[in-house]
């Protein structure tokens, strides 16, 4: 996140940047998951070319940003892809 999630208030977006190997990652789908309600579908947004993504305030609670990315493997002839998982859990007030 570009700002502390506790400062996130209704009517203002929270911006985040997704990085991979030290560079911004464009085109990645980021999910905002409500950790207190398994029945609720995640809110999804796709990162811009500069790796940024923005979400509207979801309300007070426990949340998680989650992103999965895959690219062609150049490390092993036995693997077609490398898969990267990243998540960040936080609370809002």
Rosetta constraint file for C-alpha pairs under 8 A:
AtomPair CA 1 CA 5 HARMONIC 7.35 0.50
AtomPair CA 1 CA 14 HARMONIC 7.04 0.50
AtomPair CA 1 CA 15 HARMONIC 5.85 0.50
AtomPair CA 1 CA 16 HARMONIC 3.95 0.50
AtomPair CA 1 CA 17 HARMONIC 6.44 0.50
AtomPair CA 2 CA 14 HARMONIC 7.38 0.50
AtomPair CA 2 CA 15 HARMONIC 5.59 0.50
AtomPair CA 2 CA 16 HARMONIC 5.19 0.50
AtomPair CA 2 CA 17 HARMONIC 7.07 0.50
AtomPair CA 3 CA 7 HARMONIC 7.13 0.50
AtomPair CA 3 CA 8 HARMONIC 7.84 0.50
AtomPair CA 3 CA 14 HARMONIC 7.03 0.50
AtomPair CA 3 CA 15 HARMONIC 7.26 0.50
AtomPair CA 3 CA 16 HARMONIC 7.97 0.50
AtomPair CA 4 CA 8 HARMONIC 7.23 0.50
AtomPair CA 5 CA 14 HARMONIC 7.46 0.50
AtomPair CA 5 CA 90 HARMONIC 6.96 0.50
AtomPair CA 5 CA 91 HARMONIC 6.85 0.50
AtomPair CA 5 CA 92 HARMONIC 5.89 0.50
AtomPair CA 6 CA 91 HARMONIC 6.88 0.50
AtomPair CA 6 CA 92 HARMONIC 5.09 0.50
AtomPair CA 6 CA 93 HARMONIC 5.99 0.50
AtomPair CA 7 CA 92 HARMONIC 7.87 0.50
AtomPair CA 8 CA 12 HARMONIC 6.81 0.50
AtomPair CA 8 CA 13 HARMONIC 7.36 0.50
AtomPair CA 8 CA 14 HARMONIC 6.41 0.50
AtomPair CA 8 CA 57 HARMONIC 6.65 0.50
AtomPair CA 8 CA 92 HARMONIC 6.86 0.50
AtomPair CA 8 CA 93 HARMONIC 7.81 0.50
AtomPair CA 9 CA 57 HARMONIC 6.18 0.50
AtomPair CA 9 CA 59 HARMONIC 7.99 0.50
AtomPair CA 9 CA 93 HARMONIC 7.91 0.50
AtomPair CA 10 CA 56 HARMONIC 7.67 0.50
AtomPair CA 10 CA 57 HARMONIC 5.21 0.50
AtomPair CA 10 CA 58 HARMONIC 7.72 0.50
AtomPair CA 10 CA 59 HARMONIC 7.16 0.50
AtomPair CA 11 CA 56 HARMONIC 7.12 0.50
AtomPair CA 11 CA 57 HARMONIC 6.64 0.50
AtomPair CA 12 CA 56 HARMONIC 6.44 0.50
AtomPair CA 12 CA 57 HARMONIC 6.46 0.50
AtomPair CA 13 CA 54 HARMONIC 6.07 0.50
AtomPair CA 13 CA 55 HARMONIC 5.33 0.50
AtomPair CA 13 CA 56 HARMONIC 4.53 0.50
AtomPair CA 13 CA 57 HARMONIC 6.04 0.50
AtomPair CA 14 CA 54 HARMONIC 5.59 0.50
AtomPair CA 14 CA 55 HARMONIC 5.38 0.50
AtomPair CA 14 CA 56 HARMONIC 6.46 0.50
AtomPair CA 14 CA 57 HARMONIC 7.05 0.50
AtomPair CA 15 CA 52 HARMONIC 6.77 0.50
AtomPair CA 15 CA 53 HARMONIC 5.72 0.50
AtomPair CA 15 CA 54 HARMONIC 4.39 0.50
AtomPair CA 15 CA 55 HARMONIC 6.60 0.50
AtomPair CA 16 CA 52 HARMONIC 5.59 0.50
AtomPair CA 16 CA 53 HARMONIC 5.42 0.50
AtomPair CA 16 CA 54 HARMONIC 6.34 0.50
AtomPair CA 17 CA 24 HARMONIC 7.10 0.50
AtomPair CA 17 CA 47 HARMONIC 7.84 0.50
AtomPair CA 17 CA 50 HARMONIC 7.91 0.50
AtomPair CA 17 CA 51 HARMONIC 5.13 0.50
AtomPair CA 17 CA 52 HARMONIC 4.32 0.50
AtomPair CA 17 CA 53 HARMONIC 6.27 0.50
AtomPair CA 18 CA 24 HARMONIC 5.92 0.50
AtomPair CA 18 CA 25 HARMONIC 5.61 0.50
AtomPair CA 18 CA 26 HARMONIC 7.89 0.50
AtomPair CA 18 CA 47 HARMONIC 7.43 0.50
AtomPair CA 18 CA 51 HARMONIC 5.07 0.50
AtomPair CA 18 CA 52 HARMONIC 6.42 0.50
AtomPair CA 18 CA 53 HARMONIC 7.85 0.50
AtomPair CA 19 CA 23 HARMONIC 5.24 0.50
AtomPair CA 19 CA 24 HARMONIC 4.38 0.50
AtomPair CA 19 CA 25 HARMONIC 5.21 0.50
AtomPair CA 19 CA 51 HARMONIC 6.56 0.50
AtomPair CA 20 CA 24 HARMONIC 6.31 0.50
AtomPair CA 20 CA 25 HARMONIC 5.91 0.50
AtomPair CA 24 CA 49 HARMONIC 7.46 0.50
AtomPair CA 24 CA 50 HARMONIC 5.47 0.50
AtomPair CA 24 CA 51 HARMONIC 4.43 0.50
AtomPair CA 24 CA 52 HARMONIC 7.82 0.50
AtomPair CA 25 CA 47 HARMONIC 7.14 0.50
AtomPair CA 25 CA 48 HARMONIC 7.97 0.50
AtomPair CA 25 CA 49 HARMONIC 6.86 0.50
AtomPair CA 25 CA 50 HARMONIC 6.78 0.50
AtomPair CA 25 CA 51 HARMONIC 4.52 0.50
AtomPair CA 26 CA 46 HARMONIC 7.77 0.50
AtomPair CA 26 CA 47 HARMONIC 5.08 0.50
AtomPair CA 26 CA 48 HARMONIC 5.03 0.50
AtomPair CA 26 CA 49 HARMONIC 4.11 0.50
AtomPair CA 26 CA 50 HARMONIC 5.96 0.50
AtomPair CA 26 CA 51 HARMONIC 4.66 0.50
AtomPair CA 26 CA 52 HARMONIC 7.60 0.50
AtomPair CA 27 CA 46 HARMONIC 5.72 0.50
AtomPair CA 27 CA 47 HARMONIC 5.14 0.50
AtomPair CA 27 CA 48 HARMONIC 6.21 0.50
AtomPair CA 27 CA 49 HARMONIC 6.72 0.50
AtomPair CA 27 CA 51 HARMONIC 7.71 0.50
AtomPair CA 28 CA 46 HARMONIC 5.39 0.50
AtomPair CA 28 CA 47 HARMONIC 5.34 0.50
AtomPair CA 28 CA 67 HARMONIC 7.12 0.50
AtomPair CA 28 CA 68 HARMONIC 7.61 0.50
AtomPair CA 28 CA 69 HARMONIC 6.79 0.50
AtomPair CA 29 CA 44 HARMONIC 6.54 0.50
AtomPair CA 29 CA 45 HARMONIC 5.67 0.50
AtomPair CA 29 CA 46 HARMONIC 4.40 0.50
AtomPair CA 29 CA 47 HARMONIC 6.49 0.50
AtomPair CA 29 CA 67 HARMONIC 6.22 0.50
AtomPair CA 29 CA 68 HARMONIC 7.54 0.50
AtomPair CA 30 CA 44 HARMONIC 5.64 0.50
AtomPair CA 30 CA 45 HARMONIC 5.43 0.50
AtomPair CA 30 CA 46 HARMONIC 6.04 0.50
AtomPair CA 30 CA 47 HARMONIC 7.28 0.50
AtomPair CA 30 CA 53 HARMONIC 7.77 0.50
AtomPair CA 30 CA 65 HARMONIC 6.57 0.50
AtomPair CA 30 CA 66 HARMONIC 5.66 0.50
AtomPair CA 30 CA 67 HARMONIC 4.84 0.50
AtomPair CA 30 CA 68 HARMONIC 7.89 0.50
AtomPair CA 31 CA 42 HARMONIC 5.75 0.50
AtomPair CA 31 CA 43 HARMONIC 5.57 0.50
AtomPair CA 31 CA 44 HARMONIC 4.52 0.50
AtomPair CA 31 CA 45 HARMONIC 6.65 0.50
AtomPair CA 31 CA 64 HARMONIC 7.80 0.50
AtomPair CA 31 CA 65 HARMONIC 5.58 0.50
AtomPair CA 31 CA 66 HARMONIC 5.13 0.50
AtomPair CA 31 CA 67 HARMONIC 6.45 0.50
AtomPair CA 32 CA 42 HARMONIC 5.43 0.50
AtomPair CA 32 CA 43 HARMONIC 5.09 0.50
AtomPair CA 32 CA 44 HARMONIC 6.33 0.50
AtomPair CA 32 CA 63 HARMONIC 6.74 0.50
AtomPair CA 32 CA 64 HARMONIC 5.66 0.50
AtomPair CA 32 CA 65 HARMONIC 4.78 0.50
AtomPair CA 32 CA 66 HARMONIC 6.63 0.50
AtomPair CA 33 CA 41 HARMONIC 7.42 0.50
AtomPair CA 33 CA 42 HARMONIC 4.72 0.50
AtomPair CA 33 CA 43 HARMONIC 6.72 0.50
AtomPair CA 33 CA 63 HARMONIC 5.56 0.50
AtomPair CA 33 CA 64 HARMONIC 5.09 0.50
AtomPair CA 33 CA 65 HARMONIC 6.44 0.50
AtomPair CA 33 CA 66 HARMONIC 7.54 0.50
AtomPair CA 34 CA 38 HARMONIC 7.18 0.50
AtomPair CA 34 CA 40 HARMONIC 6.97 0.50
AtomPair CA 34 CA 42 HARMONIC 6.94 0.50
AtomPair CA 34 CA 61 HARMONIC 7.65 0.50
AtomPair CA 34 CA 62 HARMONIC 6.33 0.50
AtomPair CA 34 CA 63 HARMONIC 4.87 0.50
AtomPair CA 34 CA 64 HARMONIC 6.74 0.50
AtomPair CA 35 CA 62 HARMONIC 5.46 0.50
AtomPair CA 35 CA 63 HARMONIC 5.28 0.50
AtomPair CA 35 CA 64 HARMONIC 6.76 0.50
AtomPair CA 36 CA 61 HARMONIC 7.43 0.50
AtomPair CA 36 CA 62 HARMONIC 6.41 0.50
AtomPair CA 36 CA 63 HARMONIC 7.90 0.50
AtomPair CA 45 CA 53 HARMONIC 6.62 0.50
AtomPair CA 45 CA 54 HARMONIC 7.33 0.50
AtomPair CA 45 CA 55 HARMONIC 7.51 0.50
AtomPair CA 46 CA 53 HARMONIC 6.43 0.50
AtomPair CA 47 CA 51 HARMONIC 5.13 0.50
AtomPair CA 47 CA 52 HARMONIC 5.14 0.50
AtomPair CA 47 CA 53 HARMONIC 4.71 0.50
AtomPair CA 48 CA 52 HARMONIC 5.36 0.50
AtomPair CA 48 CA 53 HARMONIC 6.45 0.50
AtomPair CA 59 CA 92 HARMONIC 7.06 0.50
AtomPair CA 59 CA 93 HARMONIC 7.46 0.50
AtomPair CA 60 CA 91 HARMONIC 7.29 0.50
AtomPair CA 60 CA 92 HARMONIC 4.82 0.50
AtomPair CA 60 CA 93 HARMONIC 4.62 0.50
AtomPair CA 61 CA 91 HARMONIC 5.53 0.50
AtomPair CA 61 CA 92 HARMONIC 5.35 0.50
AtomPair CA 61 CA 93 HARMONIC 6.70 0.50
AtomPair CA 62 CA 89 HARMONIC 7.34 0.50
AtomPair CA 62 CA 90 HARMONIC 5.90 0.50
AtomPair CA 62 CA 91 HARMONIC 4.42 0.50
AtomPair CA 62 CA 92 HARMONIC 6.56 0.50
AtomPair CA 63 CA 89 HARMONIC 5.69 0.50
AtomPair CA 63 CA 90 HARMONIC 5.45 0.50
AtomPair CA 63 CA 91 HARMONIC 5.96 0.50
AtomPair CA 63 CA 92 HARMONIC 7.71 0.50
AtomPair CA 64 CA 87 HARMONIC 6.56 0.50
AtomPair CA 64 CA 88 HARMONIC 5.39 0.50
AtomPair CA 64 CA 89 HARMONIC 4.20 0.50
AtomPair CA 64 CA 90 HARMONIC 6.21 0.50
AtomPair CA 65 CA 87 HARMONIC 5.35 0.50
AtomPair CA 65 CA 88 HARMONIC 5.17 0.50
AtomPair CA 65 CA 89 HARMONIC 6.50 0.50
AtomPair CA 66 CA 85 HARMONIC 7.62 0.50
AtomPair CA 66 CA 86 HARMONIC 5.84 0.50
AtomPair CA 66 CA 87 HARMONIC 4.34 0.50
AtomPair CA 66 CA 88 HARMONIC 6.71 0.50
AtomPair CA 67 CA 85 HARMONIC 6.02 0.50
AtomPair CA 67 CA 86 HARMONIC 5.45 0.50
AtomPair CA 67 CA 87 HARMONIC 6.43 0.50
AtomPair CA 68 CA 83 HARMONIC 7.08 0.50
AtomPair CA 68 CA 84 HARMONIC 5.62 0.50
AtomPair CA 68 CA 85 HARMONIC 4.61 0.50
AtomPair CA 68 CA 86 HARMONIC 6.49 0.50
AtomPair CA 69 CA 83 HARMONIC 5.71 0.50
AtomPair CA 69 CA 84 HARMONIC 5.14 0.50
AtomPair CA 69 CA 85 HARMONIC 6.64 0.50
AtomPair CA 70 CA 81 HARMONIC 6.21 0.50
AtomPair CA 70 CA 82 HARMONIC 5.40 0.50
AtomPair CA 70 CA 83 HARMONIC 4.30 0.50
AtomPair CA 70 CA 84 HARMONIC 6.14 0.50
AtomPair CA 71 CA 81 HARMONIC 5.37 0.50
AtomPair CA 71 CA 82 HARMONIC 5.44 0.50
AtomPair CA 71 CA 83 HARMONIC 6.76 0.50
AtomPair CA 72 CA 80 HARMONIC 5.86 0.50
AtomPair CA 72 CA 81 HARMONIC 4.40 0.50
AtomPair CA 72 CA 82 HARMONIC 6.18 0.50
AtomPair CA 73 CA 77 HARMONIC 7.86 0.50
AtomPair CA 73 CA 79 HARMONIC 6.13 0.50
AtomPair CA 73 CA 80 HARMONIC 5.35 0.50
AtomPair CA 73 CA 81 HARMONIC 4.54 0.50
AtomPair CA 73 CA 82 HARMONIC 5.33 0.50
AtomPair CA 75 CA 79 HARMONIC 7.86 0.50
AtomPair CA 76 CA 80 HARMONIC 7.99 0.50
